[in-house]
Amino acid sequence: MHITPMFVLRFICGFFFIPHIVGKFTAKEAAQGFFRAAGFRPVTAWWLAAMIIETVLAILLILGIRLNIVGWIAFAYLLIAAIANFKLSRKWLWHIGGSEYPLFWAICCAVLAARAA
């Protein structure tokens, strides 16, 4: 296998979902608290939907399946996450709970999708 910059970007964009999926299981109350505070109702349905979406996105991105579509879906999903996070935190810097990281990740997924088209 030839490892290209786009392969690395694709793999990282997918792999980075894994800790978020695990976190929704291991810190269920905190994850559901975020959905509650952000106004996503019913909370349990959004929590479960987020885990399913993140799992599917992770698998498809890591395996490189339908990147032109999956990348744009990941972009939209992460953009919504960044907006919801900013709505709650009113912070930009990721190390203090801001939206910088999910927005950067969303842009990486958009680049991946645009390149794959």
Biopython code that builds the backbone (N, CA, C, O; Angstrom):
import numpy as np
from Bio.PDB.StructureBuilder import StructureBuilder

atoms = [
    (1, "MET", "N", (0.842, -1.175, 0.000)),
    (1, "MET", "CA", (0.000, 0.000, 0.000)),
    (1, "MET", "C", (0.890, 1.241, 0.000)),
    (1, "MET", "O", (1.875, 1.324, 0.734)),
    (2, "HIS", "N", (0.519, 2.188, -0.832)),
    (2, "HIS", "CA", (1.249, 3.449, -0.932)),
    (2, "HIS", "C", (0.576, 4.469, -0.014)),
    (2, "HIS", "O", (-0.601, 4.779, -0.193)),
    (3, "ILE", "N", (1.302, 4.983, 0.951)),
    (3, "ILE", "CA", (0.735, 5.933, 1.898)),
    (3, "ILE", "C", (0.942, 7.354, 1.362)),
    (3, "ILE", "O", (2.066, 7.845, 1.256)),
    (4, "THR", "N", (-0.170, 7.987, 1.032)),
    (4, "THR", "CA", (-0.164, 9.343, 0.487)),
    (4, "THR", "C", (-0.685, 10.316, 1.555)),
    (4, "THR", "O", (-1.253, 9.886, 2.558)),
    (5, "PRO", "N", (-0.494, 11.606, 1.344)),
    (5, "PRO", "CA", (-1.066, 12.574, 2.289)),
    (5, "PRO", "C", (-2.587, 12.445, 2.418)),
    (5, "PRO", "O", (-3.127, 12.618, 3.510)),
    (6, "MET", "N", (-3.273, 12.148, 1.333)),
    (6, "MET", "CA", (-4.730, 11.998, 1.405)),
    (6, "MET", "C", (-5.119, 10.741, 2.180)),
    (6, "MET", "O", (-6.142, 10.731, 2.864)),
    (7, "PHE", "N", (-4.315, 9.685, 2.080)),
    (7, "PHE", "CA", (-4.568, 8.489, 2.881)),
    (7, "PHE", "C", (-4.459, 8.831, 4.363)),
    (7, "PHE", "O", (-5.307, 8.434, 5.161)),
    (8, "VAL", "N", (-3.416, 9.567, 4.727)),
    (8, "VAL", "CA", (-3.212, 9.956, 6.125)),
    (8, "VAL", "C", (-4.384, 10.815, 6.606)),
    (8, "VAL", "O", (-4.910, 10.588, 7.695)),
    (9, "LEU", "N", (-4.794, 11.797, 5.803)),
    (9, "LEU", "CA", (-5.909, 12.657, 6.170)),
    (9, "LEU", "C", (-7.186, 11.836, 6.344)),
    (9, "LEU", "O", (-7.909, 12.020, 7.322)),
    (10, "ARG", "N", (-7.464, 10.945, 5.416)),
    (10, "ARG", "CA", (-8.655, 10.094, 5.479)),
    (10, "ARG", "C", (-8.638, 9.230, 6.726)),
    (10, "ARG", "O", (-9.640, 9.136, 7.434)),
    (11, "PHE", "N", (-7.505, 8.601, 6.998)),
    (11, "PHE", "CA", (-7.397, 7.715, 8.151)),
    (11, "PHE", "C", (-7.589, 8.500, 9.454)),
    (11, "PHE", "O", (-8.316, 8.064, 10.346)),
    (12, "ILE", "N", (-6.939, 9.645, 9.554)),
    (12, "ILE", "CA", (-7.047, 10.450, 10.775)),
    (12, "ILE", "C", (-8.469, 10.974, 10.960)),
    (12, "ILE", "O", (-9.002, 10.947, 12.070)),
    (13, "CYS", "N", (-9.083, 11.450, 9.879)),
    (13, "CYS", "CA", (-10.455, 11.951, 9.980)),
    (13, "CYS", "C", (-11.398, 10.862, 10.498)),
    (13, "CYS", "O", (-12.312, 11.151, 11.270)),
    (14, "GLY", "N", (-11.185, 9.635, 10.084)),
    (14, "GLY", "CA", (-12.006, 8.527, 10.569)),
    (14, "GLY", "C", (-11.604, 8.066, 11.953)),
    (14, "GLY", "O", (-12.460, 7.867, 12.815)),
    (15, "PHE", "N", (-10.305, 7.893, 12.177)),
    (15, "PHE", "CA", (-9.812, 7.358, 13.445)),
    (15, "PHE", "C", (-10.157, 8.265, 14.622)),
    (15, "PHE", "O", (-10.418, 7.780, 15.723)),
    (16, "PHE", "N", (-10.159, 9.579, 14.398)),
    (16, "PHE", "CA", (-10.443, 10.510, 15.491)),
    (16, "PHE", "C", (-11.867, 10.395, 16.020)),
    (16, "PHE", "O", (-12.161, 10.896, 17.105)),
    (17, "PHE", "N", (-12.755, 9.744, 15.273)),
    (17, "PHE", "CA", (-14.102, 9.513, 15.799)),
    (17, "PHE", "C", (-14.096, 8.470, 16.916)),
    (17, "PHE", "O", (-14.972, 8.495, 17.780)),
    (18, "ILE", "N", (-13.143, 7.573, 16.913)),
    (18, "ILE", "CA", (-13.152, 6.455, 17.864)),
    (18, "ILE", "C", (-13.157, 6.920, 19.323)),
    (18, "ILE", "O", (-13.981, 6.432, 20.096)),
    (19, "PRO", "N", (-12.276, 7.839, 19.737)),
    (19, "PRO", "CA", (-12.360, 8.288, 21.131)),
    (19, "PRO", "C", (-13.693, 8.954, 21.487)),
    (19, "PRO", "O", (-14.137, 8.893, 22.634)),
    (20, "HIS", "N", (-14.315, 9.580, 20.514)),
    (20, "HIS", "CA", (-15.606, 10.222, 20.756)),
    (20, "HIS", "C", (-16.703, 9.185, 20.938)),
    (20, "HIS", "O", (-17.610, 9.371, 21.750)),
    (21, "ILE", "N", (-16.622, 8.101, 20.189)),
    (21, "ILE", "CA", (-17.580, 7.002, 20.343)),
    (21, "ILE", "C", (-17.395, 6.368, 21.719)),
    (21, "ILE", "O", (-18.362, 6.166, 22.454)),
    (22, "VAL", "N", (-16.156, 6.059, 22.057)),
    (22, "VAL", "CA", (-15.853, 5.445, 23.357)),
    (22, "VAL", "C", (-16.302, 6.363, 24.495)),
    (22, "VAL", "O", (-16.864, 5.900, 25.487)),
    (23, "GLY", "N", (-16.053, 7.656, 24.347)),
    (23, "GLY", "CA", (-16.450, 8.610, 25.374)),
    (23, "GLY", "C", (-17.946, 8.661, 25.606)),
    (23, "GLY", "O", (-18.389, 8.903, 26.728)),
    (24, "LYS", "N", (-18.718, 8.440, 24.578)),
    (24, "LYS", "CA", (-20.166, 8.440, 24.740)),
    (24, "LYS", "C", (-20.633, 7.232, 25.539)),
    (24, "LYS", "O", (-21.678, 7.278, 26.189)),
    (25, "PHE", "N", (-19.848, 6.131, 25.491)),
    (25, "PHE", "CA", (-20.147, 4.953, 26.308)),
    (25, "PHE", "C", (-19.634, 5.122, 27.732)),
    (25, "PHE", "O", (-20.356, 4.862, 28.695)),
    (26, "THR", "N", (-18.395, 5.556, 27.859)),
    (26, "THR", "CA", (-17.748, 5.597, 29.172)),
    (26, "THR", "C", (-18.154, 6.812, 30.001)),
    (26, "THR", "O", (-18.072, 6.774, 31.229)),
    (27, "ALA", "N", (-18.581, 7.864, 29.364)),
    (27, "ALA", "CA", (-19.031, 9.074, 30.066)),
    (27, "ALA", "C", (-20.436, 9.415, 29.595)),
    (27, "ALA", "O", (-20.711, 10.529, 29.149)),
    (28, "LYS", "N", (-21.309, 8.437, 29.705)),
    (28, "LYS", "CA", (-22.674, 8.568, 29.190)),
    (28, "LYS", "C", (-23.396, 9.788, 29.765)),
    (28, "LYS", "O", (-24.032, 10.538, 29.024)),
    (29, "GLU", "N", (-23.300, 9.989, 31.080)),
    (29, "GLU", "CA", (-23.991, 11.118, 31.705)),
    (29, "GLU", "C", (-23.481, 12.461, 31.187)),
    (29, "GLU", "O", (-24.268, 13.378, 30.948)),
    (30, "ALA", "N", (-22.177, 12.574, 31.015)),
    (30, "ALA", "CA", (-21.605, 13.824, 30.499)),
    (30, "ALA", "C", (-22.035, 14.051, 29.057)),
    (30, "ALA", "O", (-22.395, 15.166, 28.678)),
    (31, "ALA", "N", (-21.997, 12.993, 28.254)),
    (31, "ALA", "CA", (-22.402, 13.117, 26.849)),
    (31, "ALA", "C", (-23.871, 13.509, 26.747)),
    (31, "ALA", "O", (-24.235, 14.402, 25.982)),
    (32, "GLN", "N", (-24.709, 12.832, 27.526)),
    (32, "GLN", "CA", (-26.127, 13.179, 27.495)),
    (32, "GLN", "C", (-26.374, 14.565, 28.068)),
    (32, "GLN", "O", (-27.298, 15.258, 27.643)),
    (33, "GLY", "N", (-25.559, 14.969, 29.024)),
    (33, "GLY", "CA", (-25.672, 16.317, 29.577)),
    (33, "GLY", "C", (-25.393, 17.376, 28.519)),
    (33, "GLY", "O", (-26.038, 18.424, 28.492)),
    (34, "PHE", "N", (-24.422, 17.093, 27.646)),
    (34, "PHE", "CA", (-24.133, 18.030, 26.554)),
    (34, "PHE", "C", (-25.345, 18.152, 25.630)),
    (34, "PHE", "O", (-25.754, 19.259, 25.278)),
    (35, "PHE", "N", (-25.918, 17.009, 25.239)),
    (35, "PHE", "CA", (-27.082, 17.047, 24.350)),
    (35, "PHE", "C", (-28.248, 17.785, 25.013)),
    (35, "PHE", "O", (-28.964, 18.545, 24.361)),
    (36, "ARG", "N", (-28.427, 17.555, 26.299)),
    (36, "ARG", "CA", (-29.496, 18.227, 27.040)),
    (36, "ARG", "C", (-29.262, 19.738, 27.051)),
    (36, "ARG", "O", (-30.166, 20.513, 26.739)),
    (37, "ALA", "N", (-28.055, 20.150, 27.409)),
    (37, "ALA", "CA", (-27.734, 21.578, 27.492)),
    (37, "ALA", "C", (-27.820, 22.269, 26.130)),
    (37, "ALA", "O", (-28.183, 23.443, 26.046)),
    (38, "ALA", "N", (-27.485, 21.537, 25.069)),
    (38, "ALA", "CA", (-27.526, 22.103, 23.722)),
    (38, "ALA", "C", (-28.936, 22.134, 23.146)),
    (38, "ALA", "O", (-29.162, 22.707, 22.080)),
    (39, "GLY", "N", (-29.886, 21.518, 23.849)),
    (39, "GLY", "CA", (-31.271, 21.561, 23.413)),
    (39, "GLY", "C", (-31.681, 20.450, 22.465)),
    (39, "GLY", "O", (-32.718, 20.547, 21.809)),
    (40, "PHE", "N", (-30.882, 19.399, 22.384)),
    (40, "PHE", "CA", (-31.227, 18.257, 21.537)),
    (40, "PHE", "C", (-32.175, 17.345, 22.315)),
    (40, "PHE", "O", (-31.777, 16.742, 23.311)),
    (41, "ARG", "N", (-33.415, 17.244, 21.866)),
    (41, "ARG", "CA", (-34.415, 16.417, 22.532)),
    (41, "ARG", "C", (-35.037, 15.452, 21.537)),
    (41, "ARG", "O", (-35.238, 15.838, 20.385)),
    (42, "PRO", "N", (-35.345, 14.246, 21.906)),
    (42, "PRO", "CA", (-35.056, 13.588, 23.177)),
    (42, "PRO", "C", (-33.565, 13.234, 23.293)),
    (42, "PRO", "O", (-32.946, 12.769, 22.337)),
    (43, "VAL", "N", (-33.026, 13.459, 24.453)),
    (43, "VAL", "CA", (-31.590, 13.330, 24.691)),
    (43, "VAL", "C", (-31.069, 11.940, 24.348)),
    (43, "VAL", "O", (-30.060, 11.812, 23.655)),
    (44, "THR", "N", (-31.737, 10.913, 24.820)),
    (44, "THR", "CA", (-31.257, 9.545, 24.579)),
    (44, "THR", "C", (-31.225, 9.220, 23.091)),
    (44, "THR", "O", (-30.301, 8.554, 22.625)),
    (45, "ALA", "N", (-32.203, 9.673, 22.355)),
    (45, "ALA", "CA", (-32.232, 9.421, 20.909)),
    (45, "ALA", "C", (-31.064, 10.114, 20.219)),
    (45, "ALA", "O", (-30.434, 9.522, 19.343)),
    (46, "TRP", "N", (-30.761, 11.353, 20.591)),
    (46, "TRP", "CA", (-29.641, 12.076, 19.995)),
    (46, "TRP", "C", (-28.306, 11.446, 20.376)),
    (46, "TRP", "O", (-27.402, 11.341, 19.547)),
    (47, "TRP", "N", (-28.188, 11.027, 21.635)),
    (47, "TRP", "CA", (-26.973, 10.356, 22.115)),
    (47, "TRP", "C", (-26.727, 9.081, 21.304)),
    (47, "TRP", "O", (-25.614, 8.839, 20.837)),
    (48, "LEU", "N", (-27.768, 8.277, 21.143)),
    (48, "LEU", "CA", (-27.646, 7.033, 20.383)),
    (48, "LEU", "C", (-27.377, 7.317, 18.907)),
    (48, "LEU", "O", (-26.539, 6.656, 18.292)),
    (49, "ALA", "N", (-28.077, 8.287, 18.339)),
    (49, "ALA", "CA", (-27.864, 8.646, 16.930)),
    (49, "ALA", "C", (-26.428, 9.109, 16.709)),
    (49, "ALA", "O", (-25.806, 8.753, 15.709)),
    (50, "ALA", "N", (-25.901, 9.903, 17.643)),
    (50, "ALA", "CA", (-24.524, 10.384, 17.516)),
    (50, "ALA", "C", (-23.541, 9.215, 17.518)),
    (50, "ALA", "O", (-22.601, 9.198, 16.725)),
    (51, "MET", "N", (-23.749, 8.249, 18.395)),
    (51, "MET", "CA", (-22.856, 7.081, 18.423)),
    (51, "MET", "C", (-22.921, 6.292, 17.122)),
    (51, "MET", "O", (-21.895, 5.854, 16.603)),
    (52, "ILE", "N", (-24.111, 6.114, 16.607)),
    (52, "ILE", "CA", (-24.277, 5.357, 15.362)),
    (52, "ILE", "C", (-23.636, 6.112, 14.198)),
    (52, "ILE", "O", (-22.889, 5.530, 13.412)),
    (53, "ILE", "N", (-23.929, 7.398, 14.091)),
    (53, "ILE", "CA", (-23.361, 8.213, 13.008)),
    (53, "ILE", "C", (-21.839, 8.207, 13.078)),
    (53, "ILE", "O", (-21.171, 8.011, 12.063)),
    (54, "GLU", "N", (-21.291, 8.419, 14.267)),
    (54, "GLU", "CA", (-19.837, 8.448, 14.423)),
    (54, "GLU", "C", (-19.213, 7.099, 14.088)),
    (54, "GLU", "O", (-18.137, 7.048, 13.490)),
    (55, "THR", "N", (-19.869, 6.012, 14.462)),
    (55, "THR", "CA", (-19.348, 4.677, 14.158)),
    (55, "THR", "C", (-19.327, 4.433, 12.649)),
    (55, "THR", "O", (-18.333, 3.951, 12.105)),
    (56, "VAL", "N", (-20.421, 4.766, 11.986)),
    (56, "VAL", "CA", (-20.500, 4.574, 10.533)),
    (56, "VAL", "C", (-19.478, 5.467, 9.826)),
    (56, "VAL", "O", (-18.780, 5.013, 8.919)),
    (57, "LEU", "N", (-19.389, 6.720, 10.235)),
    (57, "LEU", "CA", (-18.423, 7.631, 9.616)),
    (57, "LEU", "C", (-16.998, 7.133, 9.818)),
    (57, "LEU", "O", (-16.194, 7.151, 8.886)),
    (58, "ALA", "N", (-16.684, 6.689, 11.031)),
    (58, "ALA", "CA", (-15.334, 6.190, 11.313)),
    (58, "ALA", "C", (-14.987, 5.022, 10.403)),
    (58, "ALA", "O", (-13.920, 5.007, 9.789)),
    (59, "ILE", "N", (-15.868, 4.059, 10.314)),
    (59, "ILE", "CA", (-15.614, 2.873, 9.491)),
    (59, "ILE", "C", (-15.435, 3.250, 8.027)),
    (59, "ILE", "O", (-14.472, 2.826, 7.389)),
    (60, "LEU", "N", (-16.354, 4.041, 7.496)),
    (60, "LEU", "CA", (-16.303, 4.388, 6.073)),
    (60, "LEU", "C", (-15.091, 5.254, 5.737)),
    (60, "LEU", "O", (-14.474, 5.075, 4.687)),
    (61, "LEU", "N", (-14.746, 6.188, 6.618)),
    (61, "LEU", "CA", (-13.569, 7.019, 6.370)),
    (61, "LEU", "C", (-12.289, 6.190, 6.451)),
    (61, "LEU", "O", (-11.425, 6.296, 5.580)),
    (62, "ILE", "N", (-12.165, 5.376, 7.476)),
    (62, "ILE", "CA", (-10.954, 4.560, 7.633)),
    (62, "ILE", "C", (-10.777, 3.624, 6.439)),
    (62, "ILE", "O", (-9.663, 3.439, 5.948)),
    (63, "LEU", "N", (-11.864, 3.043, 5.983)),
    (63, "LEU", "CA", (-11.784, 2.108, 4.850)),
    (63, "LEU", "C", (-11.771, 2.809, 3.493)),
    (63, "LEU", "O", (-11.489, 2.177, 2.475)),
    (64, "GLY", "N", (-12.071, 4.100, 3.470)),
    (64, "GLY", "CA", (-12.029, 4.849, 2.224)),
    (64, "GLY", "C", (-13.210, 4.584, 1.303)),
    (64, "GLY", "O", (-13.065, 4.593, 0.081)),
    (65, "ILE", "N", (-14.369, 4.351, 1.886)),
    (65, "ILE", "CA", (-15.564, 4.019, 1.111)),
    (65, "ILE", "C", (-16.409, 5.281, 0.875)),
    (65, "ILE", "O", (-16.780, 5.976, 1.821)),
    (66, "ARG", "N", (-16.703, 5.561, -0.384)),
    (66, "ARG", "CA", (-17.565, 6.682, -0.804)),
    (66, "ARG", "C", (-17.160, 7.999, -0.161)),
    (66, "ARG", "O", (-17.991, 8.717, 0.396)),
    (67, "LEU", "N", (-15.875, 8.305, -0.247)),
    (67, "LEU", "CA", (-15.313, 9.476, 0.424)),
    (67, "LEU", "C", (-15.948, 10.783, -0.017)),
    (67, "LEU", "O", (-16.060, 11.717, 0.778)),
    (68, "ASN", "N", (-16.364, 10.861, -1.273)),
    (68, "ASN", "CA", (-16.978, 12.099, -1.753)),
    (68, "ASN", "C", (-18.278, 12.401, -1.003)),
    (68, "ASN", "O", (-18.593, 13.570, -0.776)),
    (69, "ILE", "N", (-19.024, 11.393, -0.622)),
    (69, "ILE", "CA", (-20.276, 11.584, 0.118)),
    (69, "ILE", "C", (-20.020, 11.584, 1.623)),
    (69, "ILE", "O", (-20.491, 12.467, 2.340)),
    (70, "VAL", "N", (-19.278, 10.599, 2.091)),
    (70, "VAL", "CA", (-19.022, 10.438, 3.526)),
    (70, "VAL", "C", (-18.273, 11.652, 4.093)),
    (70, "VAL", "O", (-18.558, 12.092, 5.207)),
    (71, "GLY", "N", (-17.331, 12.182, 3.337)),
    (71, "GLY", "CA", (-16.595, 13.351, 3.798)),
    (71, "GLY", "C", (-17.504, 14.551, 4.013)),
    (71, "GLY", "O", (-17.340, 15.283, 4.989)),
    (72, "TRP", "N", (-18.462, 14.762, 3.110)),
    (72, "TRP", "CA", (-19.388, 15.890, 3.274)),
    (72, "TRP", "C", (-20.340, 15.657, 4.441)),
    (72, "TRP", "O", (-20.693, 16.601, 5.147)),
    (73, "ILE", "N", (-20.757, 14.415, 4.651)),
    (73, "ILE", "CA", (-21.610, 14.112, 5.808)),
    (73, "ILE", "C", (-20.834, 14.366, 7.100)),
    (73, "ILE", "O", (-21.364, 14.955, 8.041)),
    (74, "ALA", "N", (-19.583, 13.920, 7.141)),
    (74, "ALA", "CA", (-18.742, 14.156, 8.323)),
    (74, "ALA", "C", (-18.544, 15.653, 8.540)),
    (74, "ALA", "O", (-18.582, 16.131, 9.674)),
    (75, "PHE", "N", (-18.332, 16.392, 7.449)),
    (75, "PHE", "CA", (-18.197, 17.858, 7.537)),
    (75, "PHE", "C", (-19.431, 18.466, 8.198)),
    (75, "PHE", "O", (-19.310, 19.245, 9.143)),
    (76, "ALA", "N", (-20.615, 18.111, 7.705)),
    (76, "ALA", "CA", (-21.861, 18.670, 8.241)),
    (76, "ALA", "C", (-22.050, 18.280, 9.705)),
    (76, "ALA", "O", (-22.415, 19.114, 10.534)),
    (77, "TYR", "N", (-21.802, 17.021, 10.014)),
    (77, "TYR", "CA", (-21.955, 16.521, 11.386)),
    (77, "TYR", "C", (-21.036, 17.289, 12.341)),
    (77, "TYR", "O", (-21.463, 17.737, 13.406)),
    (78, "LEU", "N", (-19.778, 17.432, 11.946)),
    (78, "LEU", "CA", (-18.807, 18.113, 12.804)),
    (78, "LEU", "C", (-19.067, 19.613, 12.879)),
    (78, "LEU", "O", (-18.799, 20.235, 13.906)),
    (79, "LEU", "N", (-19.580, 20.195, 11.812)),
    (79, "LEU", "CA", (-19.945, 21.614, 11.836)),
    (79, "LEU", "C", (-21.080, 21.846, 12.832)),
    (79, "LEU", "O", (-21.056, 22.818, 13.588)),
    (80, "ILE", "N", (-22.063, 20.964, 12.834)),
    (80, "ILE", "CA", (-23.159, 21.052, 13.806)),
    (80, "ILE", "C", (-22.612, 20.902, 15.221)),
    (80, "ILE", "O", (-23.026, 21.625, 16.127)),
    (81, "ALA", "N", (-21.683, 19.966, 15.415)),
    (81, "ALA", "CA", (-21.069, 19.772, 16.734)),
    (81, "ALA", "C", (-20.317, 21.027, 17.176)),
    (81, "ALA", "O", (-20.403, 21.430, 18.336)),
    (82, "ALA", "N", (-19.583, 21.640, 16.253)),
    (82, "ALA", "CA", (-18.829, 22.853, 16.585)),
    (82, "ALA", "C", (-19.770, 23.995, 16.955)),
    (82, "ALA", "O", (-19.504, 24.737, 17.900)),
    (83, "ILE", "N", (-20.854, 24.137, 16.223)),
    (83, "ILE", "CA", (-21.822, 25.199, 16.501)),
    (83, "ILE", "C", (-22.504, 24.966, 17.847)),
    (83, "ILE", "O", (-22.656, 25.894, 18.641)),
    (84, "ALA", "N", (-22.916, 23.718, 18.099)),
    (84, "ALA", "CA", (-23.561, 23.398, 19.378)),
    (84, "ALA", "C", (-22.588, 23.634, 20.532)),
    (84, "ALA", "O", (-22.972, 24.168, 21.573)),
    (85, "ASN", "N", (-21.339, 23.239, 20.346)),
    (85, "ASN", "CA", (-20.343, 23.445, 21.394)),
    (85, "ASN", "C", (-20.118, 24.931, 21.646)),
    (85, "ASN", "O", (-20.023, 25.359, 22.797)),
    (86, "PHE", "N", (-20.033, 25.718, 20.579)),
    (86, "PHE", "CA", (-19.824, 27.162, 20.757)),
    (86, "PHE", "C", (-21.030, 27.810, 21.424)),
    (86, "PHE", "O", (-20.885, 28.724, 22.236)),
    (87, "LYS", "N", (-22.212, 27.336, 21.079)),
    (87, "LYS", "CA", (-23.437, 27.850, 21.698)),
    (87, "LYS", "C", (-23.363, 27.703, 23.217)),
    (87, "LYS", "O", (-23.806, 28.580, 23.960)),
    (88, "LEU", "N", (-22.793, 26.574, 23.669)),
    (88, "LEU", "CA", (-22.715, 26.326, 25.109)),
    (88, "LEU", "C", (-21.491, 26.966, 25.758)),
    (88, "LEU", "O", (-21.593, 27.577, 26.822)),
    (89, "SER", "N", (-20.351, 26.824, 25.123)),
    (89, "SER", "CA", (-19.100, 27.246, 25.776)),
    (89, "SER", "C", (-18.747, 28.707, 25.533)),
    (89, "SER", "O", (-18.131, 29.355, 26.380)),
    (90, "ARG", "N", (-19.141, 29.222, 24.369)),
    (90, "ARG", "CA", (-18.751, 30.567, 23.929)),
    (90, "ARG", "C", (-17.225, 30.718, 23.924)),
    (90, "ARG", "O", (-16.688, 31.798, 24.172)),
    (91, "LYS", "N", (-16.541, 29.595, 23.634)),
    (91, "LYS", "CA", (-15.081, 29.589, 23.612)),
    (91, "LYS", "C", (-14.599, 29.085, 22.265)),
    (91, "LYS", "O", (-15.260, 28.269, 21.623)),
    (92, "TRP", "N", (-13.453, 29.573, 21.845)),
    (92, "TRP", "CA", (-12.844, 29.158, 20.592)),
    (92, "TRP", "C", (-11.762, 28.108, 20.808)),
    (92, "TRP", "O", (-11.770, 27.081, 20.130)),
    (93, "LEU", "N", (-10.845, 28.332, 21.719)),
    (93, "LEU", "CA", (-9.688, 27.455, 21.894)),
    (93, "LEU", "C", (-10.087, 26.079, 22.410)),
    (93, "LEU", "O", (-10.817, 25.955, 23.394)),
    (94, "TRP", "N", (-9.596, 25.047, 21.728)),
    (94, "TRP", "CA", (-9.995, 23.678, 22.049)),
    (94, "TRP", "C", (-9.555, 23.252, 23.442)),
    (94, "TRP", "O", (-10.271, 22.493, 24.095)),
    (95, "HIS", "N", (-8.406, 23.713, 23.918)),
    (95, "HIS", "CA", (-7.890, 23.241, 25.203)),
    (95, "HIS", "C", (-8.669, 23.793, 26.400)),
    (95, "HIS", "O", (-8.422, 23.392, 27.537)),
    (96, "ILE", "N", (-9.594, 24.697, 26.154)),
    (96, "ILE", "CA", (-10.465, 25.171, 27.231)),
    (96, "ILE", "C", (-11.933, 24.876, 26.893)),
    (96, "ILE", "O", (-12.842, 25.553, 27.374)),
    (97, "GLY", "N", (-12.142, 23.860, 26.062)),
    (97, "GLY", "CA", (-13.499, 23.429, 25.745)),
    (97, "GLY", "C", (-14.151, 24.143, 24.579)),
    (97, "GLY", "O", (-15.372, 24.099, 24.423)),
    (98, "GLY", "N", (-13.346, 24.801, 23.758)),
    (98, "GLY", "CA", (-13.892, 25.562, 22.639)),
    (98, "GLY", "C", (-14.126, 24.746, 21.383)),
    (98, "GLY", "O", (-13.959, 23.527, 21.372)),
    (99, "SER", "N", (-14.512, 25.435, 20.335)),
    (99, "SER", "CA", (-14.941, 24.807, 19.081)),
    (99, "SER", "C", (-13.865, 24.734, 18.007)),
    (99, "SER", "O", (-14.139, 24.282, 16.896)),
    (100, "GLU", "N", (-12.670, 25.161, 18.309)),
    (100, "GLU", "CA", (-11.586, 25.177, 17.332)),
    (100, "GLU", "C", (-11.328, 23.783, 16.737)),
    (100, "GLU", "O", (-11.218, 23.645, 15.519)),
    (101, "TYR", "N", (-11.233, 22.766, 17.574)),
    (101, "TYR", "CA", (-10.920, 21.410, 17.113)),
    (101, "TYR", "C", (-12.013, 20.812, 16.213)),
    (101, "TYR", "O", (-11.695, 20.346, 15.119)),
    (102, "PRO", "N", (-13.291, 20.809, 16.631)),
    (102, "PRO", "CA", (-14.281, 20.224, 15.721)),
    (102, "PRO", "C", (-14.425, 20.988, 14.407)),
    (102, "PRO", "O", (-14.741, 20.393, 13.376)),
    (103, "LEU", "N", (-14.196, 22.299, 14.434)),
    (103, "LEU", "CA", (-14.263, 23.067, 13.190)),
    (103, "LEU", "C", (-13.093, 22.709, 12.278)),
    (103, "LEU", "O", (-13.282, 22.532, 11.074)),
    (104, "PHE", "N", (-11.893, 22.601, 12.833)),
    (104, "PHE", "CA", (-10.730, 22.190, 12.053)),
    (104, "PHE", "C", (-10.946, 20.797, 11.461)),
    (104, "PHE", "O", (-10.653, 20.565, 10.288)),
    (105, "TRP", "N", (-11.451, 19.885, 12.263)),
    (105, "TRP", "CA", (-11.731, 18.516, 11.828)),
    (105, "TRP", "C", (-12.783, 18.518, 10.718)),
    (105, "TRP", "O", (-12.665, 17.766, 9.751)),
    (106, "ALA", "N", (-13.811, 19.360, 10.854)),
    (106, "ALA", "CA", (-14.836, 19.472, 9.815)),
    (106, "ALA", "C", (-14.222, 19.946, 8.504)),
    (106, "ALA", "O", (-14.535, 19.408, 7.442)),
    (107, "ILE", "N", (-13.353, 20.944, 8.571)),
    (107, "ILE", "CA", (-12.697, 21.455, 7.364)),
    (107, "ILE", "C", (-11.832, 20.369, 6.728)),
    (107, "ILE", "O", (-11.796, 20.251, 5.503)),
    (108, "CYS", "N", (-11.140, 19.577, 7.537)),
    (108, "CYS", "CA", (-10.330, 18.464, 6.996)),
    (108, "CYS", "C", (-11.235, 17.478, 6.259)),
    (108, "CYS", "O", (-10.862, 16.991, 5.192)),
    (109, "CYS", "N", (-12.410, 17.175, 6.800)),
    (109, "CYS", "CA", (-13.341, 16.268, 6.128)),
    (109, "CYS", "C", (-13.858, 16.870, 4.820)),
    (109, "CYS", "O", (-14.057, 16.151, 3.841)),
    (110, "ALA", "N", (-14.074, 18.184, 4.804)),
    (110, "ALA", "CA", (-14.510, 18.853, 3.567)),
    (110, "ALA", "C", (-13.422, 18.791, 2.502)),
    (110, "ALA", "O", (-13.714, 18.549, 1.331)),
    (111, "VAL", "N", (-12.181, 19.005, 2.897)),
    (111, "VAL", "CA", (-11.056, 18.897, 1.957)),
    (111, "VAL", "C", (-10.990, 17.472, 1.393)),
    (111, "VAL", "O", (-10.797, 17.277, 0.193)),
    (112, "LEU", "N", (-11.152, 16.501, 2.260)),
    (112, "LEU", "CA", (-11.129, 15.104, 1.840)),
    (112, "LEU", "C", (-12.247, 14.822, 0.838)),
    (112, "LEU", "O", (-12.026, 14.175, -0.185)),
    (113, "ALA", "N", (-13.441, 15.310, 1.141)),
    (113, "ALA", "CA", (-14.578, 15.091, 0.257)),
    (113, "ALA", "C", (-14.382, 15.782, -1.095)),
    (113, "ALA", "O", (-14.660, 15.197, -2.142)),
    (114, "ALA", "N", (-13.909, 17.011, -1.067)),
    (114, "ALA", "CA", (-13.700, 17.766, -2.304)),
    (114, "ALA", "C", (-12.623, 17.106, -3.167)),
    (114, "ALA", "O", (-12.740, 17.057, -4.392)),
    (115, "ARG", "N", (-11.606, 16.616, -2.534)),
    (115, "ARG", "CA", (-10.506, 15.953, -3.258)),
    (115, "ARG", "C", (-10.961, 14.617, -3.847)),
    (115, "ARG", "O", (-10.486, 14.203, -4.904)),
    (116, "ALA", "N", (-11.886, 13.948, -3.153)),
    (116, "ALA", "CA", (-12.347, 12.631, -3.606)),
    (116, "ALA", "C", (-13.361, 12.733, -4.742)),
    (116, "ALA", "O", (-13.579, 11.766, -5.472)),
    (117, "ALA", "N", (-13.978, 13.897, -4.893)),
    (117, "ALA", "CA", (-15.028, 14.066, -5.911)),
    (117, "ALA", "C", (-14.466, 14.030, -7.310)),
    (117, "ALA", "O", (-15.214, 14.157, -8.280)),
]
sb = StructureBuilder()
sb.init_structure("model")
sb.init_model(0)
sb.init_chain("A")
sb.init_seg("    ")
for serial, (resi, resn, name, xyz) in enumerate(atoms, 1):
    if name == "N":
        sb.init_residue(resn, " ", resi, " ")
    sb.init_atom(name, np.array(xyz, "f"), 0.0, 1.0, " ", f" {name:<3s}", serial, name[0])
structure = sb.get_structure()
